[in-house]
Amino acid sequence: MATATNQCQPDYAIPPGWIIEERLAAQGISHAELARRCGRSPKLISEIISGKAPIAPKTALQFEKVMGLDASIWLGIEADYRLHQAVAEDAPERGGRHGAH
């Protein structure tokens, strides 16, 4: 017999930058130090944290090494955030929120 599951579909997505900020604060790492440890420019790290630049797979692997959170999780958070942004931008054309018809 199949068991029904409840799935939560929030109408928001957490920007990856929020999680990066929390991880850095918990580990006592500055943005500049993260950039140095990842071999990335401070500008790119700043743009990722502010949501202006996406987390690329190679950067996700470096975040995994530095902050200890699996690269696939970083990419999943990034994908969810970008999809949520696209849905929100598309909402006026669709007549409201995601899922409204």
N, C-alpha and C positions, 0 to 999 in steps of 0.2 A: 504494500500500500504506500503510495507516495505521500510525503508529508509536505504540506504547504509551508513556504518560508516567506517571511516578511522582508522586503527589501526597502531600505531607506534610500530615497532619491532626493537628497537635499537640493535646494534651489540656489546654492552657492558653491564656490570652490575656493579653497585656500590657496593663495599665491605661494609658489615655492619659496619666495624670498622670506616670508614669515617663518617658515620652518628653518631655513638657513640661519636667520637671525637667532632663533631659539637655540639651535645647535651650537652656534658660535659662542653665544653667551654662556651656555652650560659648560663649554670646554675652555672658555677664556681665550678665544682666538679672535683677532681683529679681521676686518675685511682684507686688509693688506697682507696679513699673514696667511689667510686662506688663499689669496691669489698667488703668493709666493710658493706655498706648499703644493698647489695644483698646477703650477707652471702657466698660469693664466694672467692676463693683465688686470690690474686693479679696476680699470674702467669696465672690463667685461663682467667682473664679479659684481660691481656696483649696478650695472645694467640688468643682470640676472636678478639681483635682490630687489630692484625696483620694478621688475616685471617687464622691462623694455626689451630684454633679450631672453630667448628660450634657453633651457638647459639642453645642450647637445649630448649625444651618447658618450662621447669621449670625456666631456666635462663631468657627466654623471659618474663615470668610472673613477675619476679623480676625487669627486666629492665622497664617494664610497670609501676610498683609501684614507682620506683626511678626517671625515666626520663619522665614519662607521655605519652609515645607512646605505643599504644595498642600492646599486645603480638602477635596478629595475623599479625600485620604489620612487627614486627621484624622477625617472622618466614618466612613471604613472601619474605622479602629482602634477608634473608639467603638462602632460596630455589632458588631464582632467581640467586644469585651469584654463588652458587654451580653448578647449571645447566649450567650456562654460562661457568664456568671452565671446566666442563665435555665436553661440545660441542667443546670448543677450543682445548682440548686435543685430541678429536676424529677427528678434522678437517683434519689432514694429511691423515687419513685413508679414509675419505669421499671425498677427492679431493678438499679441500679448505674450505671456510667459511661455516657456518651453512646455510642450505638451498640450497647450490650448489649441483647439481647432475651431 
